[in-house]
């Protein structure tokens, strides 16, 4: 089993001012011509001003596959999303990824 952990990082001065949720997804994205397969998804609640951490699990890691982490944070109508690829677990990648998120405009 592969566990993936990390922190969710908000841009300076743009973090939620109230309690918020974080949905973290571990996706298998090996095939460029196919939709991602969700391997694990967890939603957690966090207090304003905190740095959220996530933990995701993969029952069986295929060393030939490519896995990435995606994050969506929500506070009321405001949404923050990961904007870069965060590969983990295979192809020399570690099981840890700190993921920066940016507010959707």
N, C-alpha and C positions, 0 to 999 in steps of 0.2 A: 504494500500500500504506500502511496506517495502523499505526503502532507505538504501543502503549500501555505506559507504564512507571509505576512507583511503588514505594512502600515499604509493608510490612506493619507496623502499629503495634499492639503489645500494651498492655493496660491496665497502669498502674504496679504493679509487684510481682507480675504474673501472667503472666510469659513462661515458656516452656519451660526446664526446668533441665538438659535433655540435648539431644543432637542431635535435630532435628525436620524434618518436611517441610512444604512449603507448596504447595498446589495453587491456582493462579490460573486463573480462567476469564473469558474475554471472551464475553459473551452478547448476542445481538440480541433485544430484548424489545419490539419495536414494537407487536405485537398483544396487547392485554390479555386476549383470549379464547383465546390459544394458548400452548403451552409455549415457553419460551425456546429459541432455537437457539444451540448452542455454536459460536462462531466459532473460538476457539483455547483450548487448555488446556495448561498446563505444570506439572509437578511438579518441585520442586527441594529439595535437602537443605541444611540450615544448622546451624552450630554454635550451641550454647547461648550466650545473651548477645549475639547479633548481631541487627541490624535487617535482615531479609530484603528484598531488592528483587526485583521481577518485571518481565518484559517479555513482552508478548503481541502477536500480529500479526493484522491483518485484510487479506486480499488485495485486497479491494475495499470501500471505504466508501460506503454508500448515504446521501447527505445527508438523505434522508427518514426513515431508520431511527433507532432509539434503541438505544444500546449501553451496557452496564453491566459493571463488574468485580465478581466475587465471589471471596472467598478462604476457604479452609479450611486451617488449620494443624493438624498432628497430631504428638503425642509420646506413644508408647505408646497407652494407652486414652484419653488426654486429647485433646479437640478444641476448637479455637477457630474461630469463624466470623465473617464480616462480618455486621453486623446492620443496616446502612443501605444504601440504594441509592447507587451510585457511578457516575453517568453520565459517559461520555467520548465524544470524537470528533465528535459532531454537536450541532446545536442550540445552538451557542455554547460547547460544552464543550471543554476542552483534552484532549490525549492523555495527561495525567498525572493519577493519582489515588493519594494516600496513603490506604490503607484500614485503618481501625481494626477489630480483631477482639476478640471477647469469648468467654471460656470457656463451653462448653455445660455446663449443670448437670444 
